[in-house]
Amino acid sequence: MTEGNFVDYVKVQVASGNGGKGSVHLHREKYITKGGPDGGDGGRGGHVIVRGNSNLWTLVTFKFKKHFKAGHGEHGSKNRSTGADGKDVYMDVPLGTVVRDTETNEILFEITEQGEEKIVAQGGMGGRGNWHFKSATNQTPRYAQPGIPGEEAQVTLELKVLADVGLVGFPNAGKSTLLSVITSAKPKIADYEFTTLKPNLGIVEHRNFTSFVMADIPGIIEGAAEGKGLGHYFLRHIERNASLLFLIPADSKDISKEYEILLDELRRYNPELLDKERLVAISKSDMLDEELMAEMKVELDKDLKGTSYLFISSVALQGIQELKDKLWALLNE
C-alpha cells in the first residue's frame, strides 16, 4: 500500500430515505359499492449503515465518494398493501474506525469487528394507511399518515490502526528499518527525518507458525500532544495498539531523557496509554563495543526504573529473535 493510498481521516455526508406515505383508499369491487377503508402503510426509508470489513486497511474509497444517500420508502396502496422499504446503503470501513458527528465532534460509535453493522442515519418510518383509523363513529376515514422524513448529517470517519505492537520513537530512530527486517513490509526508508508520514503495518512471524501485527507509526517530536509536527494525526494510532515498543538509537545524546520525553508526550495526549505493556529497544547497537554496552547497561538499569530493554541492530540482525520473543511474551502475559 503506497502512502498516497493511506487515508485515515475523512468527512462524508449521509442522508437516509424518507418513509412512504400511508394510502387513503376505500375498498371497491363488483357487488360491493361501499367497502371499508383498506389503504396500506408506507414503507420504511432506507438506512445508511457503517459496516466493518477486515479486508480494508484504509479509508481511501471515501476520498472519491463522499455522499451516501439511501432510497425512499414506497407509498402504501389498496388492499392494505404495504409499500416496499427503501434500499439501505452500506459504507464498508476498516476495523478500528471511529465515527464522529462532525458538528459536535461527539463519538457516535466505533467499528472493531468483522461484519459489525451500525446505523449512522436512520430511515424515516412509513406512514400508516387509513384502515388503521376506522372506528365505530368514523367508518370511512379519508386521511392517512405521511411518512417521516429521513435524517441528514455530516460525519467524520477516523481510522485508528489496529495492531498488536506499535513502534514509538523520534524521527529517524530506525523504526521503518526494523519493520522491513522483522516483517515483509516495505516501508519507505531514508536518512532524513519524517520519511514515514503514514502508519505502515507488517506481520511478524514468530516460532511455531505464530504471528503478530506490528505498526510503524510516524516519529514523535516534543509538543506532539499539542498538535506540533504530525501531532494527533499519528498519536491516535497508538491508542489501539496492545503494547508499545519504544525505539531509541544507541547514538542518542541521552537515551533515558528521550524515553522520558516520549512517555510525557503519550501521557499528555492520553494518560491511559501508559497502562499498556511496553519494551525499550536500543537500535543501531552494532556501533557499540562490549565495554561501552556494559557501561550503558549500568546507566539504563538505574534510569529506566524497571522497564525492560534490550540492544538490537536491524542492519546487523543483532537481537532480532530475542526482540520477537520478548514482544510475544508481552502480548501473551
N, C-alpha and C positions, 0 to 999 in steps of 0.2 A: 504494500500500500504506500503510495507516494505521499509526501507531506501535503501537497495540494488537495489531496482527496480526503484528508483527515479533517472533518468538520465536527466540532464538539459544542457549538453554541449557535442556535438559530431561532428566529421568531417566525411563527406561522399564524395565519388567520383561519379560524374554523367556524363553520356555520352548520347547524343541524337543520333537519327538514321540518316544515310546518305540518301539523296534524290536519287530516282531511275533514271536510265539513260533514255533519250528520245530514241525512236525507229527510226531506219533508215529502212524504208520499202516502196516498190513500189507496188501499187495495182495490183493484178493479179487475174483474174478469166476467166472462159470459154468465148471465143469470145472477151475478152479484153486483148490483149497481152501487151500493153504498157499503163497501167493506171498510174495516177499521184501518188505523194508521199502521204502515209497515215499512217506514223509512229506516234504512240501516245506518250503522255507525261509520264514522270516518276512520281511515287507517292512521296508525301512528306515524309521525315523521321519522326519518332515518337518523340514527345516532352517528356521531363522529367518535371512533373508538381507537385508542392507542393500544398497540399490541407488541409484546416483547418477541424479538427474533434473535436467537443466539448465533445466527449466521452473519449478523451485521456487526461491524466494528466502528461505524462512523455515521454521522447524520448527513452525509453528503447529498443524499437524494432530496433533502429538504432545501438544498441550496438552489435547486432549479424549480421546485414545485412548492409554493408557499401558501396556497389557498386550497382548503378542503371543504367541500360543500356536499352534504348528504341530500338524498332525494326527499320530496314531499310525499306525505300520505295521500292516497286517493280518497275521493269523496264516497260516502255511503250511497246505496241505491235501493231500489224497491225490493220487496220480499225479504226484508231485514238483512240484506246483503251488506256485509262489512267491506269497506274499501281496503285495498292492499296497503300494507305498510310501506313506507318509503325505504329506499335502499340505503343500508348502512355503509359508511365509508371507513376503511381501516388505514391507520398510519402505523407502519411497521418500524420499530425503533430498536437500537441495540440494548442489551441488558445493561443496567446502570444509568438509564436515562431518567432525569428528574424533570417533571412538567410543572411549570410555574404560571401563575396569572401574570402577564406582562405588566399590567397596570399597577397591581398591588405588590408584586414580587412574592406573593404567598405561594408556598409549595402546595400544589393540588394533590399530587401523588408521585410515586416512584415505581419504575418498572424494573424488576430484578430477576424475573423467572421467565423461562421459555414458554410462550403461549399465553402469558398473563395478559388479561384484557381489562382496560379501564375506560369508561365513557368520559370524554373530555367536553362534549357538547351533547346534551340530551335532546332527542327528538320530541316535538310537541305531541301531546295526546290528541287523538281524534275526537271530534265532537259526537255526542250521542244523537241518534235518529229520533224522529218524532214518536215512534212506538213506545219509547220509554216514558213519555209524558201523558199517556192516556189515563183517564180516571173515570169514576162514576159520573162526575159532574162535567168532565171535558173529554168526550169520547172521540172527538176528531181534532186533536191538536195540530195546528198548522205552523208549527215552529220546531226548530231543532237547534242543537248547539253548534257554533262554529268550531273549527279546530284551534288548538292552542299553538301560537307561533313558536318556531324553533329558537335556539339560542345562537348568539354570535359572540365570539371572543377572540382576543389575540393571546396566544400562549407562547411561552419561551421553553424550548427544549434544550436541556443542558446535560451533556454526557459526562459522567464520572467513570473513568476507566475501571473495570473490574479486573483485578489481578491479585495473585497470591502475595507477591513481593513487589514493593515499589522501591525504585532506586532513587535515593535522595543525595544531593550534593551540589557544590558550587559548579558554575560553568567550567568546562574543561577538566573535570575531575577524572574522566575516563569512563563515564557511565556507558556511553554508546559502544566503546571498545569492548567493555566487559560483556555487554549484551550480545555483541556479534560473536564473541568467543564461546559464551556459555549456552547460547541458543543458535538457531539457524536464521534468526532475524538479520536483516541487512540495513541497519540504520546508517544515516549519513555521518561520516567521521572526518574531522579536520582539526587542525591545531589552532583554531581560533574559538573564542567564546560564543555561546549561543548557536553552536552548529545545529543542535536539536531544538526545533521550535514547536514540535508536536510530540505527544507521547508515542513511543514505539513499544509493541508487545512482542514477546517471544516465549516459546515453550522450552523449559529446561528439562532435559531428560536426566532422570536420576537412576539409581540402581534398581534392578529387578523390574524394569519396564514401567516404573512410576515416573510421574512428571508433575511440574507445577508451572504457573504462568508468572513471568516477570515483566514489569513495565519500566521502561527508561523514560523518566519524566524530565522536562527541561530544567536547566540549572536554576538553583535559588540564588538570589542576591539579598543583601541586607535591605530591609524595607519591603520585601515581597508581600508580607501580610497586609501592608497598606496599599498594595497595588503597584509598587515600583517594578521596573523590568517587565516580566510577563505576569507578575502578580497572581491574582486569583485565577487567571486562565490555566495555570498548571497546579496550583495548590489544591484545587478541588479534586484533582485526580488522585491525590494521595489519600483522601478520606476513605476510599473504597478498598484500599489495599489491606490485606490481612496482616502483613508485617512489613517492616521498613528496613532496608539495607542502606546505611549511610556510607557513602564512598568519599574518602578523603585522601588526596595524593600524598605520597611519602615526602615529596619536596615542599610541602606546605610549610610556611613560616612557623605556625603554631597549630598543631593538629587538634589539641584539646579546645582551643579557642574557636576554631572553625566548627567543631562539633557543637559547642555551646550556642554559636550563632544560628546554626541550622535548627537546633532544638527550640531556640527562642522564637524563630520565625513560625515554626509549626504551632508553638504554644499560643502565640498572638493570633494566629488565624483560627485555630480550633483546639482548645486545650485537650479535648478527647483524643487527639492524635498521639499524645504522649502515653496513652494507655496501651498502644499497640506494642507487640513484641518488636525489638529492634536489635540490630547487629551492626557493628562498625567494621568496615574493611579498609585497610590502608593499601591503596593502589600504588602502582609503579614502584613496588618494593624491590624490583630487580636492581634498582640503583643503590641499594643499601648493602653494606657488607655485614658480616655476622656481629662484629663488635658494635657497630652503630645501631643495629637492630636490637641488640641486648640493652643498650642504653635507653633506646626509645621505649622498650617494654617496661622498664622501671618507671619511667615518667607516666606512661599510659595507665599502668596499674593504679597509680596514685590519682591521676586526673579524671579518668573515665568512671570512677566510683562504681565499680562492679559491672559496668556494661561490657558484654562480651565483644572481643575484637579479634581480628586476625590479619596477617600480612598476605597480600596477593600481588600477582603481576599478570595482567591479561596478555601481554605480549610474550612473556617467557613461560606462560601457563603454570605459574607457581601458585600453589594453594587453591587452585580452582575446584578440585574434587572435595577438599576439606570445606570450602565455602558452600558447595552444594549440600554436603552432609549437614552442616550447621543450619542452613536455611530449611532443609527438610525437617530437622528436629524441631525448629521453631514453629513450623506450620502444624506439626502433629503432636505438640505437647498436650 
